[in-house]
Amino acid sequence: MSLVRSTVLIVDDHEDFRDSARALLEAEGFEVIGEASDGTEALAAVAALRPSIVLLDIQLPGVDGFSVAEQIAEISYPPVVVLISSRDAAAYGPRLVQTSARGFLPKSALSGEA
């Protein structure tokens, strides 16, 4: 029996974070199929690559991660969206509860298990 690896799109405006997140996730068995540095690139990559998971930074240039998550949620068969941030969840208050994203992780807590 072969296991299908979860495919991941990493969306963050910091290349260093994308690189470290890719290394960590690939080491834990995920297949990182793409990266994007802003919301426009993220939406194009979701449409083109059809990842099963989108790791989405909230603090993006231009359109924030909350808006991108809502746009992703409107496509048919949307991927699971996990919001990430260098800020604590408390900084976003009710917006985190109201989002269509599946969850939130501080960047410092990123792991394959999380």
N, C-alpha and C positions, 0 to 999 in steps of 0.2 A: 504494500500500500504506500503510495507516495503522498506526502503532505503538501498541500498547496500553501506556499508562503504568502503571507499578507503583503500586498504591495503598498508602498508609502510614497506620498508626495510631501516634500518638506518645503514650507513657505515661510521664509524669514528674510529680512533685509540685511542681515549680517552673515557674510560668507563664512566667517570663522565658525559661527554657530551651526550653519548648514553642514559644514564639513564634519564637525564633531558629532552632530546628531546622526549623520549618515553612518559614520564609523561605528557608533554605539549600536544603532538599530541593526545594521548589517551583521555585526558580531553576535547579535541576539536572534538572528534568523529571519529578519525582515528583508524584503527586497525593495530597496529605494529605487524607484523608477523615474524620479524626476525631482527638480528643485525649481523654485520660483522666488523672486525677490520682492514682488509686490502683488497687489490684488488682481491687476489686469493679467499679469503672467500666470497667476494661480488659476484663474478661471479658464484661461486658454489651455493650461496643462491638464486640468481636471477633464476638460472636454476631449483632449487628444489622447491622454494616457489612461483614463478610467481607473485611477488608483482605488484600492479598497479603503485606505485610510489617508486623511489629509491632516498633517501636523501643521497647524496654522497659527502664526504669531499674531497677537492682537495689535501690536504697535507696528503697523506698516506705513510706508509713505503713501500719501494720497488717501485711498480708501482703507478704513481700519478692518481688522480681522472679523469683527462682528458683522459688518456689512457683507464681507466676502462669504462668511458662513451662511448668511441668509440667502445669498444668490446661489450658492452651491446646493442648499436645501431644496431649491425650486426645480432642479433638473430631475429627470427621471432616473431612478436608481442611484440616488446620491451616495457618495462615499461617507464613511464615518468621519466626522470632523472632531479633532481634539485641539482645543485652543491652548496656546502656550504663551507665556510671558515671563519677562525677568521681574515683573512686579508681582506682588502677592495677590491672591484672589480678592481680598478685601478691597483692593484699590478699584475694583470694577463693580462692586455692590450688586444691585439688582440686575444689571445687564447680563451677568453670568447666568442668572436663573432664567432669564427670558430668552436666551439664545437657543437656536436650533442645534447647536453643537452638542456632541455626546458628553463631553467633559472638558476639564481644565487641568493643566499641569503647570506648575512653576518650572521654568527651564532647568533649575537646579535639581529637580526631581525626575528628570527624564530618564527612563529606562525601558527596556523591552517589555518587562512585566507591567509597568505602569501604563 
